[in-house]
Each structure stands twice: as C-alpha cells, then as structure tokens.
Amino acid sequence: MNNSKITDQSRPNYTVPLITITLLFFMWGFITCMNDILIPYLKKLFALSFVESMLVQFCFFGAYFLGSLAYFAISYYKGDPINKVGYKKGILAGIVLSSIGCILFYPAATFSVYGLFLGALFVLGLGFTILQITANAYVSLLGTEDSASGRLNMTQAFNAFGTTIAPILGGYLVFGPGGDHNITAEATRIPYLVFAGILLLVAVLIYNVKLPSFQTEETEQKGLGALTFPQLRLGVLGIFCYVGGEVAVGSFIISFLELPSVTGLSEAVSKNYLAMYWGGAMIGRFLGAISLNHSISASKKAIYMILTAGAVFLLIYSIVDLTFDQMSFFLIFLVLNFAAFMVGKSAPARTLAIFASINVILLLSTMFSTGYMAMYSVLGIGIFNSIMFSNIYTLGIAGLGKYTSQGSSLLVMAILGGALVPLVQGALADSDFGVQKSFIVPVFCYLYILFFGLYCAKKLKFVEHAKGVSGH
C-alpha cells in the first residue's frame, strides 16, 4: 500500500463517500455477472459454438489486460495518471466509459450483429478496468490503514450482492417472464440503456459528493523490479488461474444444468441456481471480512460468522425463485465453509490452500457424477472462490516495499485469465469431451492455486498475519 496523506486540513467524515462508492461496486458486480446471461442468450440468437459464445468473456476480460497494460506503460513513461488527476476524476472516467459500453448495446441489438455486441463488451471492460485500478485503492484510503481490510472486503461483498441478483433480474429482463422461448435481438436494448442510466446517475452522485483528496508520496520506480520477487511472479499466475476458473465455471453453469444427464433445466430456471453460485461468493466475502478482523476474539468471530451466514442465506432465499427444499443443500456448504475458515485460522496462505483443495474435489464431482449431485457440486464452488482474489493479491505483493504499486498493476493484468480460460473450456466443450468433461480446465486452475497457497504457507511465514485486500 502506498504511503499516503490527506490534502484536506481536517479529516472528513468518510461515511457518505464510502456508501457512494459501495453503490458503484454493486452496479459493477451486477453488470459483470450479466455476461453469464448473455452467453446462452447470444449462443442461441446467433447459433454459436461454445468457443464463439465464450468470446463474450474474451472481449470483456481481454479489455482488462489491454487497459491495465496501457495504464502500466503510461505510468512507466509519464507517471501515474491517477496520482496526477486524482481518484475522483479517475473513478468518474471509468463510470462514463462503462456507461458508453452499455449504450453501445443499443446499436448492437438493433442491427443484430455479434461483432457489435463484442465491441460493446470490450468498451465496457475498459471502463471497469479503470474502476478496478481506482476504486479498490480509493476504498482502502477512506479511513485508517488498520481497518482497510474490513472496508475492502465489505465493499466487495456488495459487489458480490450485485452478481447474485444479476442472474435473477437480468435473466428476467433478457429472457422475459416466459423463459427463453422467444429470443430476439432487441431483448438487450432496454436493459443496457437502463444500466447506462443508473451508472450515469451514480457518476452525478459521486461528482456532487465531497470526496477527500489523496496523493502519493512514494517515489516512482523504474524498471521491473517487482518481478524479482518470486511470490509476485507466482501470484500473477495465481490471479490468472483464479479469475479464469471462476469466470469459466460461472459461464458454463446454465449450459451445464441444461444437460439431460444433469437436470435438464431451462435457462429461466437455471438462472436461479446461477444466482446461488455467485451468492456463495457473497456469503464467503462477508465471512472473510469477519475472519480477517484480528481485533475480534475467536469466540466472537464464530458467533458473528454464524449469524452473518444465516442472515445472508435468508437474503438469497428471498431473492431467488426457489423453494427452501431446493436450496437446503446449500446449508451443507455453509457448514463446510465455516469449518474451512476455522481450520485456516485467518492465515491467508493456509486458508487459500484449503479452499482450493475443496474446489478441486467439487470440480471432480461435477465431472464424474450425474443428476443433482453434479449440480450441487458445481454450485458449491462459488462459496470457496470468495476470498481467493484477496488472499492471492495479499500474498503476491507481500514484502514488495517500494515495488508494491508496480506489483499491483501486474496482478491486475493477470485478470486476462477471465478472457482465455473460458475460451479454452469452450473449445473442449465443442469437442468430444463435451460440456461436463470440459470442467477439467478449471481443475488445473485450482490445482495451481493450491500449489501457490502451500508455497506461500512455507516460504512467507511473515504474511500469515497479513491483512486481506480487495476482491474481484
């Protein structure tokens, strides 16, 4: 974390700015998760193969890589742009660019051209790249350094709340109340115009809210000194594998549940189960925010985590169109997640390794079981994805000192995994492997994350008490 100072003479009240930024995180998560609705929609609309449909994620997350690469190059040669223009202007620029990407869905749907949809997604991804670089760092500065972990995990939990309700509300807006029987190109025009309007309203709100101004005192470093640290090099690949695995699994859930050997559910029903996959990540992030709070005793942590898990589960239950019997299986994963946190003992590397190993087991069950067992297995992966980004990020930049900012930008570039891994899985799904066996791709992703967690647990003892940072 950069050494920073507040330029205002008096320390302002951060409550209103934090609430405003949290609203942005919610919309950010909601629109990102809409990709999982777009993939089956566009696949049927344009009669695409799985590889062709995964270009949705390729263009969206590919923009993260190209955008962060451009930002890194500008920072290297001209100085950090955000430090020059300020976080507020940077956040506003990201929101405006994201809203333009949403608006571009209107001509794409009007002319019914797949390439225009991909172009709109690329612009949208560029906007979110700027938000990734600015908003996460800004939240960490809105208060004391000791409480940064709690703020970041909490805002990311609301980001996950957006990803949870997106399959429900977004699925209704795109597929309509009657399901996927009448798919038309125009179905995305109004929803994405509404998203653009909401983003612009958030931009107006942020513009009018008095936000504290921060500037860095750290001397900018030339060269690629961050890459001399093995934990950073391994962490970059860790972020690549995590984002790739999470996005690939989410992208294939609806198509997977449509398989006759699994449940044979339609998109209209499957979107409710997709919401549970992302809802699991939300629960895990709320629990992670509590688990990573070192000022709370172990007994109080356990109580708070149990109460929070129950409350968020009831929230998800109130959102999805599923009965309690249909959702009751998820209680098993809540208990298993709680136990994994207890065994991890708030140690980033150990907890990461435990969660990764559980996801490997769940993916193998997804591949080789049938019926509801296969469905439960793939849905349970979400709750164990929850703290992976934060822990990999923390471990990757541990001990980098003056190269921390450079290391952070390299980790953001690794979000490219969300573009490439789903594409590879799509190629396997189109082959003789089929959709179910194609989940071998994220298996390898989580195996690497398991290795990274074990490596850091052994080599980086000093970060076992490190504070967590932001999520994806």
C-alpha positions in Angstrom: 0.0 0.0 0.0 1.4 3.4 -0.9 2.2 5.8 1.8 -0.5 8.5 1.5 -1.6 11.7 3.1 -4.9 13.6 3.1 -4.5 17.0 1.5 -7.6 18.4 3.4 -6.7 20.2 6.6 -9.2 18.4 8.7 -10.1 14.7 8.4 -13.5 14.5 6.7 -16.3 12.1 7.6 -15.9 9.1 5.3 -19.4 7.6 5.7 -21.1 9.3 2.8 -18.2 8.7 0.3 -17.9 5.1 1.3 -21.7 4.5 0.9 -21.5 6.2 -2.6 -18.5 4.0 -3.7 -20.2 0.9 -2.3 -23.2 1.6 -4.6 -20.8 1.7 -7.5 -19.3 -1.6 -6.5 -22.8 -3.1 -6.5 -23.6 -1.9 -10.1 -20.1 -3.0 -11.2 -20.8 -6.6 -10.0 -24.3 -6.7 -11.4 -23.3 -5.7 -14.9 -20.2 -8.0 -14.9 -22.4 -11.0 -14.0 -24.8 -10.2 -16.8 -22.2 -11.8 -19.1 -23.3 -15.2 -17.8 -26.8 -14.4 -19.0 -25.6 -13.0 -22.3 -23.6 -16.1 -23.2 -26.6 -18.6 -23.5 -28.7 -15.8 -25.0 -26.2 -14.9 -27.7 -25.3 -18.5 -28.3 -28.9 -19.3 -29.3 -29.6 -16.0 -31.0 -26.6 -16.3 -33.4 -26.4 -20.2 -33.4 -22.8 -20.0 -31.9 -20.5 -22.8 -30.9 -19.3 -22.8 -27.3 -15.9 -21.2 -28.4 -17.7 -18.5 -30.3 -20.0 -17.7 -27.3 -17.0 -17.5 -25.0 -15.8 -14.6 -27.0 -18.1 -12.6 -24.7 -15.7 -13.2 -21.8 -12.7 -13.0 -24.1 -13.5 -9.4 -25.2 -14.7 -8.3 -21.7 -11.8 -9.6 -19.7 -9.3 -9.1 -22.5 -10.1 -5.4 -22.1 -8.8 -5.7 -18.5 -5.5 -6.9 -19.8 -5.1 -4.3 -22.5 -6.4 -1.5 -20.4 -4.1 -2.3 -17.4 -1.1 -2.8 -19.8 -1.7 0.6 -21.3 -2.0 2.1 -17.8 1.2 0.4 -16.7 3.0 1.8 -19.8 1.7 5.3 -19.2 2.7 5.1 -15.6 6.2 3.8 -16.5 7.0 6.6 -19.0 4.8 9.5 -17.9 4.0 8.9 -14.3 0.9 7.6 -12.5 -2.2 9.1 -14.3 -4.5 8.7 -11.3 -2.0 10.4 -9.0 -2.0 13.4 -11.4 -5.7 13.8 -12.0 -7.0 12.4 -8.7 -9.0 9.4 -7.7 -12.4 11.1 -8.1 -11.7 12.1 -11.7 -10.4 8.6 -12.4 -13.5 6.9 -10.9 -15.8 9.3 -13.0 -13.8 8.5 -16.2 -14.3 4.8 -15.5 -18.0 5.2 -14.9 -18.6 7.3 -18.1 -16.6 4.8 -20.2 -18.6 1.9 -18.8 -21.9 3.7 -19.5 -20.8 4.2 -23.1 -20.2 0.5 -23.4 -23.7 -0.2 -22.1 -25.2 2.4 -24.6 -23.4 0.6 -27.5 -25.6 -2.5 -26.8 -28.5 -0.5 -28.4 -27.0 -0.4 -32.0 -25.6 -3.9 -31.5 -29.1 -5.2 -30.7 -30.8 -3.0 -33.4 -28.6 -4.3 -36.2 -28.3 -7.8 -34.6 -24.5 -8.1 -35.2 -22.5 -10.3 -32.9 -19.3 -8.3 -33.6 -21.0 -5.1 -32.3 -22.0 -6.9 -29.1 -18.4 -7.9 -28.6 -17.2 -4.3 -29.3 -19.7 -3.0 -26.7 -18.4 -5.6 -24.1 -14.8 -4.5 -24.8 -15.6 -0.8 -24.2 -17.5 -1.9 -21.0 -14.5 -3.9 -19.9 -12.1 -0.9 -20.4 -14.4 1.2 -18.2 -14.3 -1.4 -15.5 -10.5 -1.7 -15.8 -10.2 2.0 -14.7 -12.6 1.3 -11.9 -10.6 -1.7 -10.8 -7.4 0.4 -10.7 -9.0 3.4 -8.9 -12.0 2.4 -6.8 -10.4 -0.5 -4.9 -7.4 1.6 -4.0 -9.6 4.6 -3.0 -11.7 2.5 -0.6 -8.5 1.4 1.2 -7.7 5.1 1.7 -11.1 6.1 3.2 -10.1 5.6 6.8 -7.3 4.1 8.8 -4.9 1.6 7.5 -5.8 -0.9 10.2 -9.5 -1.0 9.1 -8.7 -1.1 5.3 -9.2 -4.9 5.1 -12.7 -4.7 6.6 -13.8 -1.9 4.2 -12.4 -3.6 1.1 -14.0 -6.9 1.9 -17.3 -5.3 2.8 -17.5 -3.3 -0.5 -16.6 -6.4 -2.4 -19.3 -8.3 -0.6 -21.8 -5.7 -2.0 -20.1 -6.2 -5.4 -20.9 -9.9 -4.9 -24.5 -9.0 -4.0 -24.8 -7.4 -7.5 -23.5 -10.6 -9.1 -26.1 -12.6 -7.0 -29.2 -10.7 -8.1 -28.0 -10.2 -11.7 -29.0 -13.7 -12.9 -32.5 -13.2 -11.5 -33.3 -9.7 -12.5 -31.1 -9.7 -15.6 -32.5 -13.1 -16.7 -36.0 -11.7 -16.4 -35.1 -8.6 -18.4 -33.4 -10.6 -21.2 -35.4 -13.8 -21.4 -38.7 -12.4 -20.1 -41.2 -14.0 -17.8 -41.8 -16.8 -20.2 -38.3 -18.0 -20.3 -36.1 -18.5 -23.4 -38.8 -19.4 -25.9 -38.9 -16.1 -27.8 -35.3 -14.9 -28.0 -34.9 -11.7 -30.0 -32.0 -9.4 -30.8 -33.9 -6.4 -29.2 -34.0 -8.0 -25.8 -30.8 -6.3 -24.6 -31.5 -2.8 -25.8 -33.7 -1.5 -22.9 -31.9 -3.3 -20.1 -28.4 -2.0 -21.0 -29.8 1.5 -21.6 -31.2 1.3 -18.0 -27.8 0.2 -16.8 -26.1 3.1 -18.6 -28.6 5.5 -17.0 -28.0 4.1 -13.5 -24.2 4.4 -13.9 -24.5 8.0 -15.1 -26.7 8.7 -12.0 -24.0 7.2 -9.8 -21.5 9.4 -11.6 -23.6 12.5 -10.9 -23.9 11.5 -7.3 -20.1 11.0 -7.0 -19.4 14.2 -8.8 -21.6 16.1 -6.2 -20.4 14.3 -3.1 -17.4 15.8 -1.4 -14.7 13.2 -1.6 -11.4 13.5 0.3 -8.3 14.0 -1.9 -5.3 11.8 -1.7 -1.9 11.9 -3.3 1.1 9.6 -3.0 4.4 10.5 -1.5 6.1 7.4 -2.9 8.9 7.8 -5.4 8.0 6.1 -8.7 10.2 3.1 -9.5 11.7 2.4 -12.9 12.4 -1.0 -14.4 10.6 -4.2 -13.5 12.0 -4.7 -10.0 8.7 -6.3 -8.8 9.4 -9.3 -10.9 12.5 -10.2 -8.9 10.1 -11.3 -6.1 9.1 -15.0 -6.6 5.8 -14.5 -4.7 4.8 -11.8 -7.1 5.7 -13.9 -10.2 3.7 -16.9 -8.8 0.9 -14.6 -7.7 0.4 -13.2 -11.2 -0.3 -16.7 -12.5 -2.4 -17.3 -9.4 -4.7 -14.3 -10.2 -4.8 -15.5 -13.8 -5.9 -19.0 -12.7 -8.4 -17.8 -10.1 -10.3 -15.3 -12.4 -10.1 -17.8 -15.2 -11.5 -20.6 -13.1 -14.3 -18.5 -11.5 -15.4 -17.0 -14.8 -15.3 -20.3 -16.7 -17.4 -22.1 -14.1 -20.0 -19.3 -14.0 -20.1 -19.1 -17.8 -20.9 -22.8 -18.2 -23.4 -23.3 -15.3 -26.5 -22.6 -17.3 -25.4 -24.8 -20.2 -24.3 -27.5 -17.7 -27.6 -27.6 -16.0 -29.4 -27.9 -19.4 -27.7 -31.3 -19.9 -30.2 -34.2 -19.7 -27.7 -36.2 -17.6 -27.6 -33.4 -15.0 -31.0 -31.7 -14.5 -32.3 -30.7 -18.0 -33.4 -27.3 -16.6 -34.2 -24.4 -18.9 -32.4 -21.0 -18.7 -35.4 -19.5 -16.9 -34.9 -21.9 -14.0 -31.1 -22.3 -14.2 -30.6 -18.6 -13.7 -31.9 -19.0 -10.1 -29.2 -21.6 -9.4 -26.6 -19.4 -11.1 -27.5 -16.8 -8.5 -26.7 -19.3 -5.8 -23.2 -19.8 -7.3 -22.5 -16.0 -7.1 -24.4 -15.8 -3.8 -22.0 -18.2 -2.3 -19.1 -15.8 -3.1 -21.1 -13.0 -1.4 -21.5 -15.1 1.8 -17.9 -16.1 1.8 -16.7 -12.5 1.4 -18.8 -11.3 4.4 -17.4 -14.2 6.4 -13.9 -13.4 5.2 -14.3 -9.8 6.4 -15.1 -11.1 9.9 -12.4 -13.8 9.8 -9.7 -11.4 8.7 -10.5 -8.9 11.6 -7.8 -9.6 14.1 -9.3 -7.3 16.7 -12.2 -9.8 17.4 -11.7 -12.8 19.6 -12.1 -16.3 18.2 -15.3 -16.9 20.1 -16.9 -13.7 18.9 -15.8 -14.4 15.3 -17.6 -17.7 15.4 -20.8 -16.1 16.6 -20.7 -13.3 14.1 -19.9 -15.6 11.2 -22.8 -17.9 12.1 -25.2 -15.1 12.4 -24.0 -13.4 9.2 -24.1 -16.6 7.2 -27.7 -17.2 8.3 -28.8 -13.7 7.5 -27.2 -13.7 4.0 -28.6 -17.1 3.3 -32.1 -15.8 4.1 -31.4 -12.8 1.9 -30.6 -15.0 -1.1 -33.6 -17.2 -0.3 -35.8 -14.1 -0.5 -34.3 -13.2 -3.9 -34.2 -16.4 -5.9 -37.3 -18.2 -7.2 -36.6 -21.5 -5.4 -38.2 -23.3 -2.5 -36.4 -23.9 0.7 -36.1 -27.6 -0.1 -34.4 -26.7 -3.4 -31.9 -24.5 -1.5 -31.4 -26.6 1.6 -28.4 -28.4 0.1 -26.5 -25.1 0.3 -26.6 -25.3 4.1 -24.1 -28.1 3.9 -21.7 -25.8 2.0 -22.2 -23.1 4.7 -21.1 -25.5 7.4 -18.1 -26.8 5.3 -17.1 -23.2 4.6 -17.3 -22.2 8.2 -15.2 -25.2 9.2 -12.6 -24.3 6.5 -12.3 -20.8 7.9 -11.7 -22.3 11.4 -9.0 -24.6 10.1 -7.4 -21.8 8.2 -7.2 -19.7 11.4 -7.3 -16.4 9.4 -3.9 -17.3 7.8 -4.1 -16.2 4.1 -1.9 -18.9 2.6 -3.3 -21.8 4.6 -6.9 -20.7 4.0 -6.2 -20.3 0.3 -4.8 -23.8 0.0 -7.8 -25.3 1.9 -10.4 -23.6 -0.3 -8.5 -24.5 -3.5 -8.4 -28.2 -2.5 -12.1 -28.2 -1.8 -12.8 -26.7 -5.2 -10.7 -29.4 -6.9 -12.8 -32.0 -5.2 -16.1 -30.3 -6.1 -15.0 -30.0 -9.8 -14.1 -33.7 -10.0 -17.5 -34.5 -8.6 -19.0 -32.1 -11.2 -17.2 -34.0 -14.0 -17.9 -37.6 -12.9 -21.3 -37.5 -11.1 -24.8 -37.0 -12.6 -28.1 -35.5 -11.6 -28.4 -33.3 -8.6 -25.1 -34.4 -7.2 -23.3 -32.9 -10.2 -25.4 -29.7 -9.9 -24.7 -29.3 -6.2 -21.0 -29.8 -6.8 -20.7 -27.1 -9.4 -22.8 -24.6 -7.4 -20.7 -25.1 -4.2 -17.6 -23.8 -5.9 -18.8 -20.2 -5.6 -18.6 -20.0 -1.8 -15.0 -21.3 -1.8 -14.0 -18.8 -4.5 -14.9 -15.9 -2.1 -11.6 -15.0 -0.5 -9.2 -16.3 -3.3 -8.6 -13.0 -5.1 -7.9 -11.1 -1.8 -5.6 -13.8 -0.4 -3.7 -14.3 -3.7 -3.3 -10.5 -4.0 -2.1 -10.1 -0.5 0.4 -12.9 -0.7 1.6 -11.7 -4.1 2.5 -8.2 -3.0 3.8 -9.2 0.4 7.3 -7.7 1.1 7.5 -5.8 -2.2 8.0 -2.4 -0.4 8.7 0.3 -3.0 7.6 -2.0 -5.8 4.2 -2.6 -4.3 2.3 -0.4 -6.8 4.2 -1.9 -9.8 3.3 -5.4 -8.5 -0.3 -4.4 -8.1 -0.6 -3.3 -11.7 0.9 -6.6 -12.9 -1.7 -8.5 -10.8 -4.5 -6.6 -12.4 -3.1 -7.5 -15.8 -3.5 -11.2 -14.8 -7.3 -10.8 -14.9 -6.7 -11.8 -18.5 -7.4 -15.3 -17.2 -11.1 -14.4 -17.4 -10.7 -14.0 -21.1 -8.6 -17.0 -22.0 -9.6 -19.9 -19.7 -13.3 -19.8 -20.7 -12.2 -19.9 -24.3 -10.1 -23.0 -23.7 -13.0 -24.7 -21.9 -15.3 -23.7 -24.7 -13.0 -25.4 -27.2 -13.1 -28.6 -25.1 -16.9 -28.4 -24.8 -17.2 -28.2 -28.5 -15.0 -31.3 -28.9 -15.7 -34.9 -28.0 -15.0 -34.0 -24.3 -18.4 -32.3 -24.1 -19.6 -29.7 -21.6 -19.2 -31.9 -18.5 -15.7 -33.2 -19.1 -14.6 -29.7 -20.1 -14.5 -28.7 -16.4 -11.1 -30.3 -16.3 -9.8 -26.9 -17.4 -10.7 -25.1 -14.1 -9.5 -28.2 -12.2 -5.9 -27.3 -13.3 -6.5 -23.7 -12.3 -7.4 -24.6 -8.8 -4.6 -27.1 -8.5 -2.2 -24.3 -9.3 -3.9 -22.1 -6.6 -3.4 -25.0 -4.2 0.3 -25.1 -5.0 0.6 -21.3 -4.6 -1.1 -21.4 -1.2 1.2 -24.2 0.0 4.3 -22.4 -1.4 3.4 -19.2 0.5 2.5 -21.0 3.7 6.0 -22.4 3.7 8.0 -19.5 2.3 6.2 -16.4 3.5 5.6 -17.1 7.2 5.7 -13.3 7.9 2.4 -12.8 5.9 0.4 -15.3 7.8 -1.0 -12.4 9.8 -1.2 -10.1 6.7 -4.4 -8.1 6.2 -6.6 -9.1 3.2 -7.3 -6.7 0.4 -10.0 -6.3 -2.3 -11.8 -9.0 -4.2 -12.7 -9.4 -8.0 
